[in-house]
Every structure is written in structure tokens, then in C-alpha cells.
């Protein structure tokens, strides 16, 4: 019902598309930080996923506040940031088990496929980690949009 309303209303459709663009920017930040952490440190991939998600939250909040929802100003910056953060904490609570559940089987799948047998990169770990992260990001996109739209930015007509 809410999704149908979003698709049929021009303003909501535009907001959803802007939110998706912001999400894409956030995904680039997320994947970049994740791959830096897993590629150049010994941090565990699940912890790297949480760290990269946190950095992406800050990027996404800034872009959404000033571009997607510039007309949302009845709430203070602090209140809006805290609501956005709470939504995203639940989002990371959804994302982390999805990532953790998919990471090992996808890594094993890519190792078994032996897609790049004579190349050092991309490794099965790289492919498995990133595929698991991509699936988790898509799952959380819909949660984040709808809850933020109707709670964090509920003052927008």
C-alpha cells in the first residue's frame, strides 16, 4: 500500500529516486570503507561491515537532509539525526545477520566456481564478501526509505 502510494505520487517518486541516488553514494562509501578495512587491516569482515555502514550513515544523513528532504525543517538537526540514526541502527541489525549468513556460503561458492583460476584478484573472499554486502544493502534500502520517510521526515507533505 505505502509502496504503491510512493510509485503513483510524483513528489514521492522523486524523493524515492533521490533517496536511491543518496543510497548509491552511501553504497560507494560503504563498499570503499569495507574493502579498505578488509583489504588492508586484519579486522573481521562482520566488524568491517558495521564500521563501513556507520560511515555511510553519516554521508546519507547529510545528503538526505539537504537534498532529498530540504523542506523537512520542523525538527531540529539533532532530533532528525537521532531518528535517522535509530532507523539505521535497526537497519544494521537487519543487515549484519544477512551479511553474516551469506558471507561464508558465497565465498565458498566463488571458491568452488574457480572463476579466475590464474589471477590473484579478485579472490573468492573479495567476491563473496562483496556479494553478501550487496544483498544486505538492497534488503536494508527498503527498510531505511520507508521508515525514514514516514518517521524521520514525516513533516514533508
TORMARSE-507180 format. One line per 10 residues: number of its first residue (from 1); their letters; for each residue x, z, y of N, C-alpha, C, O. Coordinates in pm, 1 decimal, decimal comma, m for minus. Each point is the difference from the previous one (the first is absolute). Example, Ala and Ser with C-alpha at 12.3 -4.5 7.8 and 13.67 -1.06 7.14 Angstrom:
BEGIN
1> as> 1319,0/780,0/m569,0/m89,0/0,0/119,0/90,0/0,0/120,0/103,6/66,5/m1,9 ~ m138,6/m138,5/106,9/82,0/6,0/119,0/m77,0/73,0/109,0/50,9/16,9/110,8
END
This chain:
BEGIN
1> xxxxxxxxxx> 81,7/0,0/m118,5/m81,7/0,0/118,5/87,2/0,0/126,5/m17,8/m84,2/88,0 ~ 112,1/179,2/m79,7/88,9/5,9/115,9/87,7/m124,8/4,9/24,6/m54,3/107,7 ~ 22,8/8,6/m224,1/84,5/m119,1/m4,6/m77,5/m123,4/46,3/54,6/m84,2/71,2 ~ m182,1/73,0/m111,2/m84,9/m111,8/42,4/m19,9/3,3/151,9/3,8/m103,9/65,9 ~ m25,3/224,6/m11,0/m15,7/15,1/145,6/126,6/m46,4/71,0/m7,3/m65,5/104,0 ~ 121,9/98,9/m159,3/127,3/m39,6/59,9/14,1/m151,2/2,3/43,3/m56,4/100,5 ~ m79,0/m9,8/m209,6/14,2/m145,2/m7,7/m99,1/m73,2/89,5/32,0/m106,8/52,3 ~ m152,0/162,0/m33,6/m102,5/m71,5/75,9/8,4/23,2/150,9/m59,8/m76,1/76,1 ~ 130,8/177,0/m31,0/11,4/32,7/140,7/133,0/m53,2/54,2/106,8/37,0/m48,9 ~ m113,9/m123,5/149,8/121,5/m63,3/53,6/102,5/103,1/47,5/118,4/m11,7/m31,7
11> xxxxxxxxxx> m162,3/111,6/106,8/93,6/100,5/51,8/65,5/77,6/m114,1/120,0/27,1/3,6 ~ m199,4/8,7/m105,0/55,9/73,6/m114,4/93,9/m87,7/m81,5/103,5/46,7/m47,6 ~ m138,9/m172,0/31,7/85,9/m94,0/m72,7/134,2/m14,1/72,4/105,4/m1,8/m63,6 ~ m110,0/m8,2/195,2/121,9/m9,4/80,0/83,8/126,2/m15,2/121,9/m7,1/m15,5 ~ m188,6/124,0/20,1/72,8/126,4/m18,3/63,6/6,3/m139,1/114,7/42,3/m14,3 ~ m189,5/m84,5/m87,9/54,9/3,1/m135,5/121,9/m91,6/m9,8/100,3/36,4/m61,4 ~ m108,6/m155,0/121,6/113,8/m92,6/m3,5/120,5/58,2/75,4/113,5/m11,7/m46,3 ~ m137,9/74,2/162,0/109,3/64,6/73,2/58,3/114,1/m83,7/121,8/17,0/m7,1 ~ m210,3/61,2/m56,2/44,9/109,8/m85,5/85,4/m54,8/m113,7/100,2/60,9/m37,4 ~ m139,3/m175,9/m17,6/77,5/m63,0/m108,1/136,3/m48,3/51,1/99,9/11,7/m70,9
21> xxxxxxxxxx> m94,9/m65,6/192,6/128,3/m41,8/58,6/89,0/122,4/19,7/118,5/m2,3/m33,5 ~ m176,7/108,9/88,0/75,3/124,6/16,9/46,2/50,0/m136,8/113,0/46,5/m14,8 ~ m200,0/m56,1/m83,8/36,8/39,9/m135,9/113,8/m83,3/m55,4/85,0/50,5/m73,3 ~ m83,3/m179,0/108,4/109,6/m87,4/m43,5/131,7/44,2/64,4/103,6/6,3/m66,2 ~ m109,2/23,9/195,0/119,2/52,1/68,0/42,6/130,6/m66,6/118,1/22,1/m26,7 ~ m215,9/63,5/0,7/28,8/126,2/m68,1/59,0/m22,2/m138,0/89,4/73,2/m42,3 ~ m139,5/m174,5/m28,2/54,0/m30,3/m133,6/145,4/m45,5/8,6/81,6/36,5/m84,7 ~ m48,6/m116,4/186,9/139,9/m42,4/19,1/87,1/122,9/26,8/108,7/12,7/m56,3 ~ m156,1/76,8/141,5/73,1/124,5/27,0/11,4/80,5/m129,6/107,6/48,2/m35,3 ~ m220,2/m34,5/m34,4/m6,2/77,3/m123,5/96,9/m54,7/m104,9/82,7/74,0/m53,3
31> xxxxxxxxxx> m93,1/m204,1/23,8/87,0/m61,5/m100,4/146,2/4,4/43,4/88,9/22,6/m82,1 ~ m64,1/m44,4/211,7/137,9/2,6/49,1/64,2/136,4/m18,0/110,8/10,9/m52,5 ~ m180,6/93,0/96,0/53,1/135,5/m14,9/12,1/35,0/m148,5/100,1/57,6/m42,7 ~ m202,9/m92,7/m36,0/3,5/28,1/m144,4/121,6/m64,7/m65,1/72,3/65,5/m75,1 ~ m49,1/m193,1/103,1/112,1/m70,9/m62,9/135,2/48,4/50,8/96,9/1,1/m75,9 ~ m88,5/38,6/202,0/124,1/60,4/49,0/28,6/131,1/m73,4/112,8/25,4/m42,4 ~ m216,5/57,1/28,1/19,7/128,8/m66,1/33,9/m15,0/m148,0/89,7/67,7/m50,2 ~ m161,2/m156,2/m20,2/26,4/m14,8/m143,2/124,9/m82,7/m27,1/62,2/14,7/m105,2 ~ m25,2/m100,9/198,2/117,3/m85,2/m20,8/131,4/63,1/40,5/104,8/m33,1/m55,5 ~ m109,5/124,2/152,6/124,1/52,7/54,4/13,7/152,1/m10,3/97,5/57,1/48,6
41> xxxxxxxxxx> m194,8/7,8/m111,5/10,5/144,3/m23,3/m39,3/27,8/m145,1/m40,1/m90,6/m73,1 ~ 51,7/213,8/34,0/m39,3/38,5/m135,7/m138,7/64,5/m1,9/m38,6/61,5/m99,4 ~ m35,3/m75,5/207,9/m132,6/60,1/9,1/m91,7/m59,6/m108,4/6,3/m119,6/m28,5 ~ m89,5/202,6/m29,8/m94,2/m43,6/m103,2/m101,5/m96,3/62,7/m42,8/22,1/113,3 ~ 3,4/m128,7/m184,5/m93,1/m98,3/56,7/m132,9/58,7/48,2/m54,6/m46,7/99,9 ~ 2,0/147,4/m168,4/m127,1/59,2/45,1/19,2/70,1/134,5/m83,8/m13,7/89,2 ~ 193,4/88,5/m73,7/28,6/65,3/127,5/29,3/m103,8/108,7/m41,9/16,6/114,5 ~ 112,9/m122,4/m149,7/26,1/m108,4/95,7/m130,7/m62,7/46,8/m14,3/m36,2/116,8 ~ m80,7/23,6/m208,6/m131,8/m55,1/33,6/m72,7/88,9/101,1/m62,2/m51,0/93,2 ~ 69,5/182,4/m110,5/m63,9/93,3/93,4/68,7/m7,6/136,7/m67,8/m1,4/102,8
51> xxxxxxxxxx> 199,3/m3,5/m100,6/75,0/m9,0/126,7/m32,4/m129,1/75,2/m25,2/1,9/120,4 ~ 26,2/m113,0/m192,2/m26,0/m128,3/65,9/m144,2/m6,7/50,8/m26,2/m59,6/104,5 ~ m66,4/119,9/m177,4/m139,7/5,4/41,6/m13,8/78,7/130,2/m77,0/m38,8/87,9 ~ 150,3/147,9/m75,1/m5,9/82,8/120,2/47,8/m77,8/122,5/m61,6/8,0/106,3 ~ 169,1/m81,9/m120,4/50,5/m81,1/111,2/m102,8/m107,7/36,4/m23,4/m27,2/117,8 ~ m37,1/m33,3/m219,3/m101,8/m103,0/24,3/m123,1/58,0/69,7/m61,0/m67,7/82,8 ~ 23,6/191,7/m114,6/m114,9/64,7/66,1/21,7/4,3/151,2/m90,5/m32,0/77,0 ~ 208,9/71,0/m35,5/27,3/11,0/143,8/m7,7/m136,7/67,8/m54,3/m12,6/109,8 ~ 108,2/m88,2/m174,9/m8,9/m135,7/53,3/m146,6/m43,2/8,6/m44,6/m50,9/102,8 ~ m28,7/71,5/m210,6/m140,0/m43,1/m3,7/m85,5/72,9/102,7/m85,2/m61,2/64,4
61> xxxxxxxxxx> 107,4/191,5/m48,4/m79,6/74,2/99,0/21,4/m57,9/138,8/m95,8/m22,2/74,1 ~ 220,6/m2,0/m39,3/31,2/m53,0/132,5/m67,4/m134,6/22,7/m65,5/m21,0/102,0 ~ 81,9/m69,9/m197,7/m61,9/m132,8/13,4/m153,0/9,3/2,1/m63,9/m66,7/81,4 ~ 5,2/146,7/m167,5/m146,3/10,3/m2,9/m55,9/63,2/126,5/m102,8/m44,4/51,1 ~ 168,1/145,8/m0,8/m49,8/66,3/121,1/3,5/m94,2/119,9/m93,7/m2,4/79,8 ~ 200,2/m74,3/m66,9/14,8/m81,0/120,5/m43,5/m145,1/m14,6/m16,5/m68,4/101,0 ~ m2,6/19,1/m222,6/m38,8/m140,4/m15,8/m133,5/m15,3/m72,3/m89,5/m67,3/51,1 ~ 74,1/127,6/m167,9/m123,8/m17,1/m76,2/m116,6/71,8/66,3/m110,2/m54,4/8,0 ~ 133,7/176,3/39,5/m106,1/81,7/60,7/38,5/45,9/140,7/4,6/120,5/25,0 ~ 22,8/m212,1/67,0/40,8/43,8/134,4/m113,0/69,6/75,3/25,0/73,3/95,7
71> xxxxxxxxxx> m148,5/m95,7/m138,2/m115,2/60,4/66,4/m36,3/136,6/m57,6/m101,8/58,0/37,8 ~ 182,6/m7,2/m127,3/m24,2/131,3/m60,1/80,9/104,9/74,1/115,2/26,5/m34,2 ~ m175,9/32,7/135,4/74,1/96,5/80,6/m77,3/129,3/24,7/44,6/82,3/79,9 ~ m158,4/m61,5/m145,3/m73,8/123,3/23,3/68,1/119,6/m65,7/m27,4/114,5/35,8 ~ 115,6/m140,5/m131,0/75,7/106,4/m66,3/141,6/0,9/57,3/54,2/m103,9/37,6 ~ 3,6/222,1/m32,1/137,7/9,4/47,9/93,9/m67,3/m99,8/m34,3/m18,9/m116,7 ~ 151,8/m16,4/164,2/102,8/m60,5/m84,2/30,1/90,9/m119,5/9,3/m46,8/m113,5 ~ 5,5/175,4/139,4/31,4/94,8/m106,5/m109,0/8,9/m105,1/29,1/2,7/m119,6 ~ m154,7/2,0/163,1/m111,9/8,1/m95,1/m7,7/m127,8/m82,8/m18,7/4,8/m121,6 ~ 33,2/m118,6/188,1/m7,3/m126,5/m71,6/115,8/m13,8/m99,4/m19,5/m45,3/m112,7
81> xxxxxxxxxx> 139,3/84,5/155,0/115,1/m5,0/m89,9/m19,9/93,3/m119,2/34,3/m35,8/m112,7 ~ m88,6/153,6/136,1/m21,1/92,7/m112,4/m104,9/m54,2/m96,3/16,8/12,9/m121,2 ~ m124,2/m73,1/171,2/m100,7/m59,2/m88,6/59,6/m117,8/m78,2/m20,2/m11,9/m120,8 ~ 92,8/m73,4/190,5/64,2/m114,5/m64,4/96,5/47,4/m108,6/5,4/m56,7/m109,2 ~ 70,0/160,9/140,8/95,7/54,7/m96,0/m71,3/58,2/m121,4/44,3/m19,7/m113,2 ~ m154,9/91,7/135,8/m75,8/55,9/m112,7/m52,0/m109,3/m92,2/7,3/12,4/m122,2 ~ m59,9/m119,3/181,0/m48,7/m112,5/m80,8/115,3/m56,4/m82,2/m15,6/m30,6/m118,2 ~ 130,7/17,3/181,8/115,3/m57,2/m69,0/62,1/94,8/m102,3/61,0/m45,4/m96,7 ~ m75,6/175,8/116,8/46,0/95,1/m101,7/m84,0/m17,0/m126,4/52,8/0,4/m111,2 ~ m183,0/m15,4/129,2/m84,4/m29,8/m116,0/41,8/m135,2/m57,9/4,6/m17,4/m121,7
91> xxxxxxxxxx> 25,6/m78,2/210,0/46,0/m131,9/m45,2/126,6/9,0/m83,6/11,3/m66,9/m102,7 ~ 84,4/149,2/145,6/122,2/15,1/m79,6/m31,3/74,4/m129,4/66,8/m19,8/m101,5 ~ m169,6/105,9/105,8/m45,5/66,3/m122,0/m61,8/m96,6/m98,9/5,0/22,8/m120,8 ~ m62,9/m130,1/170,8/m53,7/m107,2/m86,0/115,2/m90,1/m44,3/11,0/m36,4/m117,1 ~ 72,9/2,1/211,6/108,6/m96,1/m23,4/106,6/50,7/m96,6/44,9/m74,9/m86,8 ~ m4,6/198,5/100,4/111,6/51,1/m79,8/m27,4/m5,3/m149,8/84,8/m49,7/m74,1 ~ m199,7/98,6/25,6/m23,5/m11,8/m144,4/m17,2/m145,3/m46,1/38,8/m34,4/m111,6 ~ m96,9/m50,9/197,1/m11,5/m142,2/m36,5/140,0/m58,0/m16,7/28,1/m67,8/m98,8 ~ 60,4/94,6/196,5/137,5/m48,0/m8,2/70,2/57,1/m123,4/61,7/m73,8/m76,8 ~ m71,6/206,2/58,5/69,9/65,6/m111,4/m50,0/m51,8/m134,9/78,4/m15,7/m93,6
101> xxxxxxxxxx> m207,6/m10,4/83,7/m58,3/m49,0/m123,8/46,7/m142,3/m32,1/23,6/m32,8/m116,3 ~ m10,5/m50,7/218,3/33,6/m141,5/m20,5/149,8/m29,3/m1,9/42,0/m99,9/m58,6 ~ 38,3/183,7/120,7/142,1/m29,0/18,1/73,1/m25,8/m132,7/61,7/m105,3/m16,3 ~ m67,6/196,9/m75,6/75,1/m14,3/m125,3/m48,9/m118,4/m83,7/82,4/m80,0/m44,4 ~ m214,4/65,7/21,1/m42,8/m115,2/m80,6/32,9/m135,2/63,6/33,8/m95,2/m70,3 ~ m43,8/86,7/204,4/33,5/m126,9/65,4/149,6/m27,9/m6,3/41,0/m114,7/m18,0 ~ 40,4/218,3/32,7/145,0/m17,5/m13,5/34,1/m45,7/m141,5/81,8/m90,1/m18,4 ~ m143,9/151,6/m80,8/22,9/m39,6/m139,6/m49,8/m142,6/m26,3/62,5/m76,1/m73,9 ~ m175,2/41,5/135,3/m52,9/m136,1/m13,7/101,0/m102,0/53,2/30,6/m98,5/m67,2 ~ 20,8/122,4/187,5/96,9/m93,6/57,9/130,4/m2,4/m79,0/64,1/m104,6/m10,1
111> xxxxxxxxxx> m24,6/217,5/m45,5/120,7/3,3/m84,3/m22,6/m82,9/m126,1/89,3/m72,1/m44,4 ~ m207,9/82,7/m12,4/m32,0/m75,3/m121,5/m15,7/m148,5/24,2/30,1/m80,7/m87,9 ~ m77,2/43,3/206,5/m17,0/m141,7/31,6/133,9/m69,1/21,8/12,6/m120,5/m21,5 ~ 87,0/196,8/64,0/134,3/m53,5/23,1/m6,4/m124,8/88,8/56,7/m104,2/m32,9 ~ m126,2/117,1/145,2/m25,5/m111,8/91,4/129,4/m57,8/58,1/14,4/m121,7/11,1 ~ 77,8/208,0/25,2/124,9/m43,9/61,4/116,4/47,9/m86,1/72,3/91,1/40,4 ~ m52,5/m150,4/m157,8/98,5/54,9/m95,4/144,9/m4,6/47,6/78,8/86,3/m38,5 ~ m41,8/m181,7/119,1/140,3/m13,5/40,2/26,5/46,6/142,6/105,6/m27,6/56,9 ~ m201,6/97,7/m0,6/15,0/43,6/138,5/m6,2/151,5/7,5/m75,4/64,1/m73,2 ~ 154,4/m8,6/161,5/0,3/144,8/20,0/m118,6/44,4/85,0/m37,5/117,3/0,2
121> xxxxxxxxxx> m21,4/m213,5/72,4/m110,9/34,4/88,1/m101,9/m111,4/m1,9/42,4/m115,5/m1,3 ~ m169,6/137,6/0,9/m62,2/131,8/3,3/m1,2/63,8/m138,8/m19,1/m67,1/m101,4 ~ 39,4/193,9/100,3/3,5/73,2/m126,5/m142,5/29,7/m45,8/m92,5/m3,2/81,1 ~ 73,7/31,9/m208,6/m132,6/42,1/m46,9/m49,9/124,9/74,5/m119,8/14,0/24,6 ~ 211,3/75,7/10,7/m39,8/119,0/75,6/m53,4/m39,0/137,5/m103,3/50,8/43,6 ~ 173,3/m140,4/24,2/m44,5/m45,6/131,6/m138,2/m63,7/m10,4/m89,2/31,6/78,8 ~ 71,4/m120,7/m175,1/m128,6/m68,1/m16,6/m110,4/97,8/m38,4/m110,1/m6,2/54,7 ~ 138,8/96,7/m148,5/m100,0/97,8/m43,3/m39,6/95,3/111,2/m118,5/25,5/21,4 ~ 218,3/27,7/50,1/m27,5/91,8/111,4/m86,0/m68,0/105,9/m98,4/57,1/47,0 ~ 135,8/m179,2/m9,8/m70,5/m67,8/108,4/m139,2/m47,2/m40,0/m91,2/0,6/82,8
131> xxxxxxxxxx> 73,0/m41,7/m208,5/m133,1/m38,6/m45,5/m91,3/122,6/m4,1/m115,7/m7,6/41,4 ~ 166,9/120,0/m91,0/m78,9/123,7/m3,3/m37,0/43,4/142,0/m113,2/41,1/25,8 ~ 209,0/m50,7/65,2/m25,5/37,5/138,8/m102,4/m93,5/63,5/m87,4/46,2/73,3 ~ 96,0/m175,1/m99,5/m95,4/m96,7/57,3/m142,4/29,7/m47,1/m93,2/m2,6/80,4 ~ 75,7/30,1/m207,1/m133,4/31,0/m52,1/m53,2/127,6/64,5/m116,4/5,7/39,7 ~ 201,0/96,5/m29,1/m41,2/126,0/61,2/m37,7/m19,1/146,9/m95,9/60,7/47,8 ~ 170,3/m144,4/23,7/m28,0/m26,6/141,9/m137,4/m65,9/16,3/m75,1/37,2/90,2 ~ 41,6/m132,1/m173,9/m130,0/m68,3/9,4/m114,0/97,5/m28,6/m102,2/m2,1/68,6 ~ 119,0/86,8/m169,0/m103,3/99,1/m31,8/m26,2/88,9/121,1/m115,3/25,5/34,7 ~ 221,6/21,5/29,2/m13,4/94,0/111,2/m47,9/m68,6/128,7/m58,5/66,1/85,8
141> xxxxxxxxxx> 81,6/m196,2/m70,7/m45,6/m72,5/119,2/m148,5/21,8/24,5/m40,4/31,0/112,1 ~ m40,3/m46,7/m214,7/m144,9/11,2/17,7/m41,1/143,6/31,8/m85,1/21,9/86,2 ~ 144,0/75,6/m154,0/m26,6/139,9/32,9/33,0/25,2/147,3/m82,9/52,6/74,1 ~ 202,7/m89,7/m32,4/44,6/27,3/136,2/m88,6/m66,5/104,3/m35,0/62,3/100,3 ~ m1,8/m188,3/m122,8/m80,3/m68,4/101,5/m134,4/68,1/19,8/m35,5/36,2/112,2 ~ m38,3/m18,7/m218,9/m136,3/49,9/14,2/m5,4/144,3/46,9/m84,9/33,8/82,4 ~ 171,5/51,2/m131,6/m4,3/139,3/44,4/49,3/11,8/144,3/m58,2/74,3/79,0 ~ 164,1/m146,1/m44,1/45,4/3,8/139,3/m103,1/m59,7/94,0/m23,0/52,8/108,8 ~ m39,1/m162,0/m149,6/m98,2/m64,5/87,7/m117,7/92,0/28,8/m46,1/7,3/113,9 ~ m2,8/62,5/m214,4/m121,5/78,6/17,7/25,4/148,6/22,7/m95,1/77,4/10,0
151> xxxxxxx> 222,3/m35,8/m1,8/29,9/138,9/35,2/98,5/4,5/116,9/m34,4/49,2/107,4 ~ 154,9/m99,0/m126,7/102,7/7,0/104,1/m41,4/m79,3/124,5/17,7/46,8/112,5 ~ m72,1/m165,3/m133,1/m37,5/m87,0/112,2/m152,5/m16,1/7,4/m49,7/m109,1/28,0 ~ m23,7/217,6/m53,0/m146,0/m8,5/m2,6/m62,0/m10,3/139,2/m121,6/m15,3/11,7 ~ 201,3/23,2/92,5/m52,9/m10,7/135,9/m5,2/m144,5/49,2/m39,0/m25,0/114,1 ~ 77,3/m68,7/m197,6/m1,9/m141,1/37,2/m134,8/m59,3/m39,2/m46,0/16,7/m112,9 ~ m16,1/m85,4/206,9/m130,8/m65,0/m28,3/16,4/m124,8/m81,1/m98,8/m66,0/m32,2
END
